[in-house]
Amino acid sequence: MVSESLLLEQNGQHLSVSSDIVQRLGDLLGRRLVTHDDPQHGSVVRKETMSLLRAADGRRLPNSGLFPALQFLARRRGIRLQRRVTPAILPLPGPIHPEFLSYPEVAQFAFQTPLGQILVHPGIHPEDVIGDLATAFPDTRIVVLGGHARQLKRIAESLCARKIRAWSISTRYSLPLLEHLDDEELPRVLCSTPREAANIDFATAGIVILLDASACQHADMQMTLSQVDAAFRLYGLIDVTQVPAPSAVDATMATFGPDIIRLQSRLEVRREVHVAWMPTPPPAIDLDLTDPHFGRRCYWQHERRNRRIKQLVEGLRSASPLNRRRFGDVGRRYRQAGYTSPSVTILVDRPIHAVELSRLLPDWPVIAASESLEGLDANFCDRVRQQRREWLDGSHQIVLTSAAPRFRGETSDVVVWVGGGNSLDAIPRRWLSAAVGSSNPLLIIDFLDGHNQVAKRLSRDRQREYLQNDIFPIGISATQGRLAMFLDRQPEAHR
């Protein structure tokens, strides 16, 4: 129940949060490492926290990404929190020329979301993303911020090669006098270091892109992004192959907020992906990872675990609703009678596990490479080879991880990971992708293996891995999940 309302003022990317508001809603803290001089031990590095809402010295911070977190805290206290943004963040017209874009979804993301993070996978270059935004919004001035003059110059040259007027400026490359140029000669993209951004009337840009989102925590970048009366939309690029420091994770949340888009490859984005967990039935198995029978008894030939897999996948493929008491969130997701049966892939990491599941599911084709069949039962091998010659519709199959890269798992609605190791290493990245415009979500089903202490720990490791890759339980979007993880790290959440 809402008992009162509060109004916050936002100017540019800076949200004004008074000490009274902090006292009422609580502070939002970021992690950092600080070096201290110790008389006995020399320099000592300690973990500390600092306010993400208010700088200790009173300077402006680019903290507007924290408004959703503050809204959540206010709602929990029965307060309706609103903000007034002056000047208003510049709106964008609808993106044009989608047929010329390598990543049309990033243009839609920028059109719909004024603040966010753009996660890029290997093979995706910053100039490709920037070029798409310049093509989709030809009347919008774009400023690209980075810390390396050579990189900025290379990006500007690449854009010019695509007939997009772009300049780079830094202490090494100065900016010509803009007032002497006609409109047709003015650059549409300016690539700048943060220290030089003041020379380009930075606040009037329509879109600002940080080449490295984590650079938002640096003092010179914070000063630039906190420009008074700025109206630009702000995005930060994140290389998914880099593991960010905790301080960078918190700083990017404060600066860019929880909204993200993952660009997988050309004309593909990350599918809407969720995870659901199935408990492994007893009995308990007291074996260590070093025991030679660990994998066989805990996973591959665990009879009750394999029967649970059989019940699950047959229930998914059946026209009848799943048992909600036994299958939890999966049962709730597929609860309506008469729903269209999802296509299901069981992903296994050992040939012996494929043999066991094939015995329980004889009508499920097994997809395996020839070298994986060596030493296995002759009848099983003959059946696998026979199935290769038959047309498979992809509706249900058992796939070995060694053959997974050659299987079109991106057409599956459900992937059941039955191995005990690292699931996201086993699931090919392409399986998590969707063609632009597709709305085909993916559900990964994994196992909470409580029947063995080591297997239980490995399950917890996978749980963390899913969360770190923005894969959350059914019903929780990536934006909601990232916000929840951020709030869970706050000291107040654990009081």
Sequence and secondary structure as in RCSB ss.txt:
>XXXX:A:sequence
MVSESLLLEQNGQHLSVSSDIVQRLGDLLGRRLVTHDDPQHGSVVRKETMSLLRAADGRRLPNSGLFPALQFLAR
RRGIRLQRRVTPAILPLPGPIHPEFLSYPEVAQFAFQTPLGQILVHPGIHPEDVIGDLATAFPDTRIVVLGGHAR
QLKRIAESLCARKIRAWSISTRYSLPLLEHLDDEELPRVLCSTPREAANIDFATAGIVILLDASACQHADMQMTL
SQVDAAFRLYGLIDVTQVPAPSAVDATMATFGPDIIRLQSRLEVRREVHVAWMPTPPPAIDLDLTDPHFGRRCYW
QHERRNRRIKQLVEGLRSASPLNRRRFGDVGRRYRQAGYTSPSVTILVDRPIHAVELSRLLPDWPVIAASESLEG
LDANFCDRVRQQRREWLDGSHQIVLTSAAPRFRGETSDVVVWVGGGNSLDAIPRRWLSAAVGSSNPLLIIDFLDG
HNQVAKRLSRDRQREYLQNDIFPIGISATQGRLAMFLDRQPEAHR
>XXXX:A:secstr
   EEEEEEEETTEEE  HHHHHHH   EEEEEEEEEETTTEEEEEEEEEESSS TT      GGGHHHHHHHHH
HTTEEEEEEESS          GGG S HHHHHHHHH SEEEEEE TT  HHHHHHHHHHH TTS EEEE S HH
HHHHHHHHHHHTT  EEEESSSS    GGGS GGGS SEEEE GGGGGGGTGGG SEEEESSGGGGGSHHHHHHH
T TT   EEEEEEETTS   HHHHHHHHHHH S EEEEEETTEEE  EEEEEEE  S      TTSTTHHIIIII
T HHHHHHHHHHHHHHHSSS   HHHHHHHHHHT STT     EEEEES HHHHHHHHHH TTS EE  GGGGTT
S HHHHHHHHHHHTS   SSEEEEETTTGGGS GGG SEEEE SSS HHHHS GGGGEEETT    EEEEEEE T
TSHHHHHHHHHHHHHHHHTT EETT  HHHHHHHHHHHTSGGGG 
